[in-house]
């Protein structure tokens, strides 16, 4: 299948692939704009485009429906660039949009379509998890951001002239304070852990001591633990996505790869857990799966990420502790450090945040509390209350 390229601007080319003739004998030419630094690169893209046309996979942008474009966006962009769990959440968002807008061609969609879509999400019964109620504004805002990103890419790729969501006011979600335990609640938690299985006790203590994410905890291997130095190194994370199962992935960001100092008491607990795991491995014998994970099933296989999430709320109920998500132990670790006056940059590094501003935004309340405590301490130093008056000079 022959074809040709045309320069349309600096680093911009139009690919042309002939497609025979229509029913009236008129010549059909499939066209596509691309970015290429040279004619050679443009011709390479032309060959790929011609193969796509030959396979019958190419759909002219003017005829693309929301569902057709979204499927390609997920395949060619999201699946290649984003984490599997994030890609799964994007698919959940788009599945909702398909129900009401999937059949529309892209150029048919107007701002009003999305306003009506968001209003439908606010209605009772709009949840898909079987629970009563409707979606929160924060969840609707997430839908808006995913759709906005997809349509922005459609414009960038030359499929659309303008993004219809640019004229839609984003849903307003109230900032929610991140839940966490205070020092008294942490003390009650530690007391309740005494009678729990060693593996769970170790996992909770390590989460409090390091602020690791659930997936990072379950991705730890014994080779990541340096008992002599008293450190652990985060190099991978365990993840679960419906339809794919449990798998191991790279850390969330480059800054998520980090080595953390662990309190001696928690390192001692890790050593105790290591000894118990080795004893169990001897009992299991040939049934051992061969995993080197710090936290695993009875036969050594990597633990399902939802295992700890299922145990955690039951543990809180049995000990009548305030309900927080397991992930909130990460926030508890951070707020305890901030309350102790640890510099925010150090807290951010332990959490694996790429930008210290992320830490500041998430823990704004804890930072204000720490600042108020600092002011109170200064007041006790500077105040003349309770101090003897200075003698007057003679």
Helices and strands as residue ranges (DSSP letters): E 3-9, E 12-21, E 27-35, H 39-54, G 61-63, H 66-73, I 74-78, H 79-81, H 84-101, G 106-108, H 111-121, H 137-156, G 164-167, H 183-193, H 198-210, H 214-219, G 222-224, E 225-226, E 231-234, E 237-241, E 245-249, G 254-256, E 258-261, H 264-284, G 285-287, H 305-318, H 328-339, H 344-351, H 356-362, H 364-382
